[in-house]
């Protein structure tokens, strides 16, 4: 098991551009990063598409991509890793709420039974009228509903 001094030494080597140090660093910090990711994901929705392993790997890729970072010590690494994980989760949340993905609207499962229940002419006419009003407000939303 590597101690804090070993990690700090490797971080100093990484700061000097030693790519081999990066390869030696990951196994030493992996378990701590995974614990951090697990705790972060416990605060997220249950059906999150990221798991702790994926979050660690995404965060680590962001960390090693920071070539101009002058790593101070292991605490500095873990603080930056926590920020990277938070940023990744925020980006996922923003993507989930993006307009192209429904803008946070309720997810509705359509099936043939529900569609088959709309048989009365009045209901169909009312639906058509509502779609026309929606199209006047937002053609894109009307196309999605249609």
C-alpha positions as CSV (number, residue, x, y, z in Angstrom):
1,X,0.0,0.0,0.0
2,X,1.4,3.4,-1.0
3,X,1.5,6.2,1.5
4,X,0.7,9.8,1.1
5,X,4.4,10.6,0.4
6,X,4.5,8.1,-2.5
7,X,1.5,9.7,-4.1
8,X,2.9,13.2,-3.6
9,X,6.2,12.1,-5.2
10,X,4.4,10.7,-8.2
11,X,2.3,13.9,-8.5
12,X,5.5,15.9,-8.6
13,X,6.8,13.6,-11.3
14,X,3.6,14.1,-13.2
15,X,3.9,17.9,-12.9
16,X,7.4,17.6,-14.5
17,X,5.8,15.7,-17.5
18,X,6.7,12.1,-16.6
19,X,4.0,10.0,-18.3
20,X,5.2,6.9,-16.6
21,X,4.4,8.5,-13.2
22,X,0.8,8.9,-14.4
23,X,0.6,5.2,-15.1
24,X,1.9,4.3,-11.7
25,X,-0.3,6.8,-9.9
26,X,-3.7,5.5,-11.0
27,X,-3.6,2.2,-9.2
28,X,-2.5,4.0,-6.0
29,X,-5.4,6.4,-6.0
30,X,-8.1,4.3,-7.6
31,X,-9.8,2.9,-4.5
32,X,-10.0,6.4,-2.9
33,X,-11.4,7.8,-6.2
34,X,-13.9,5.0,-6.4
35,X,-15.1,5.6,-2.8
36,X,-15.5,9.3,-3.7
37,X,-17.5,8.4,-6.8
38,X,-19.7,6.0,-4.9
39,X,-20.5,8.7,-2.3
40,X,-21.2,11.3,-5.0
41,X,-23.6,8.9,-6.8
42,X,-25.5,8.1,-3.7
43,X,-26.7,11.8,-3.8
44,X,-27.9,11.3,-7.4
45,X,-31.1,9.8,-8.8
46,X,-31.4,6.0,-8.6
47,X,-31.5,5.4,-12.4
48,X,-28.3,7.3,-13.1
49,X,-26.5,6.0,-16.2
50,X,-23.1,6.4,-14.6
51,X,-21.7,3.9,-12.1
52,X,-18.8,4.6,-9.8
53,X,-16.3,3.0,-12.1
54,X,-17.4,5.1,-15.1
55,X,-17.4,8.3,-13.0
56,X,-13.8,7.5,-11.7
57,X,-12.6,6.9,-15.2
58,X,-14.1,10.0,-16.7
59,X,-12.8,12.1,-13.8
60,X,-9.3,10.6,-14.1
61,X,-9.2,11.3,-17.8
62,X,-9.9,15.0,-17.0
63,X,-7.2,14.9,-14.3
64,X,-4.4,13.6,-16.5
65,X,-5.4,15.9,-19.3
66,X,-4.4,18.9,-17.1
67,X,-0.8,19.1,-18.3
68,X,-0.1,22.5,-16.8
69,X,-1.3,21.7,-13.3
70,X,1.3,21.9,-10.6
71,X,0.1,19.2,-8.2
72,X,0.8,20.1,-4.6
73,X,0.0,16.9,-2.8
74,X,-2.5,14.1,-2.6
75,X,-5.2,16.3,-1.0
76,X,-4.9,18.7,-3.9
77,X,-5.4,15.7,-6.3
78,X,-8.5,14.5,-4.5
79,X,-9.9,18.0,-4.3
80,X,-9.5,18.5,-8.0
81,X,-11.0,15.0,-8.6
82,X,-14.0,15.9,-6.5
83,X,-14.5,19.0,-8.6
84,X,-14.2,17.0,-11.8
85,X,-16.7,14.4,-10.6
86,X,-19.2,17.2,-9.7
87,X,-18.7,18.8,-13.1
88,X,-19.3,15.5,-14.9
89,X,-22.5,14.9,-13.0
90,X,-23.6,18.5,-13.7
91,X,-22.9,18.0,-17.4
92,X,-25.0,14.8,-17.3
93,X,-27.8,16.5,-15.6
94,X,-27.8,19.4,-18.0
95,X,-27.8,17.0,-20.9
96,X,-30.7,15.2,-19.4
97,X,-32.7,18.4,-19.1
98,X,-31.7,19.7,-22.6
99,X,-34.5,20.6,-24.9
100,X,-33.5,18.0,-27.4
101,X,-34.1,15.3,-24.8
102,X,-37.5,16.6,-23.7
103,X,-36.5,19.5,-21.5
104,X,-37.3,17.7,-18.2
105,X,-40.9,16.8,-19.3
106,X,-42.6,13.8,-17.8
107,X,-41.7,10.5,-19.5
108,X,-44.8,8.9,-20.9
109,X,-44.9,5.3,-22.1
110,X,-47.2,4.8,-25.0
111,X,-48.7,1.5,-25.9
112,X,-51.4,0.2,-28.2
113,X,-53.9,-0.3,-25.4
114,X,-53.9,3.4,-24.6
115,X,-54.1,4.5,-28.2
116,X,-56.9,2.1,-28.9
117,X,-59.0,3.7,-26.1
118,X,-59.3,7.0,-28.0
119,X,-62.2,6.0,-30.2
120,X,-64.8,8.6,-29.8
121,X,-64.9,11.3,-32.6
122,X,-65.3,14.1,-30.0
123,X,-62.0,13.1,-28.4
124,X,-60.2,12.9,-31.7
125,X,-61.5,16.3,-32.7
126,X,-60.5,17.8,-29.4
127,X,-57.0,16.3,-29.7
128,X,-56.7,17.7,-33.2
129,X,-57.7,21.1,-32.0
130,X,-55.2,21.0,-29.2
131,X,-52.5,20.0,-31.6
132,X,-53.3,22.9,-33.9
133,X,-53.1,25.3,-30.9
134,X,-49.8,23.8,-29.9
135,X,-48.5,24.1,-33.4
136,X,-49.4,27.8,-33.4
137,X,-47.3,28.2,-30.2
138,X,-44.5,25.8,-31.0
139,X,-44.3,23.9,-34.2
140,X,-41.5,21.7,-32.9
141,X,-43.4,20.6,-29.8
142,X,-46.5,19.9,-31.9
143,X,-44.4,17.7,-34.2
144,X,-43.1,15.8,-31.2
145,X,-46.6,15.2,-29.8
146,X,-47.9,14.3,-33.2
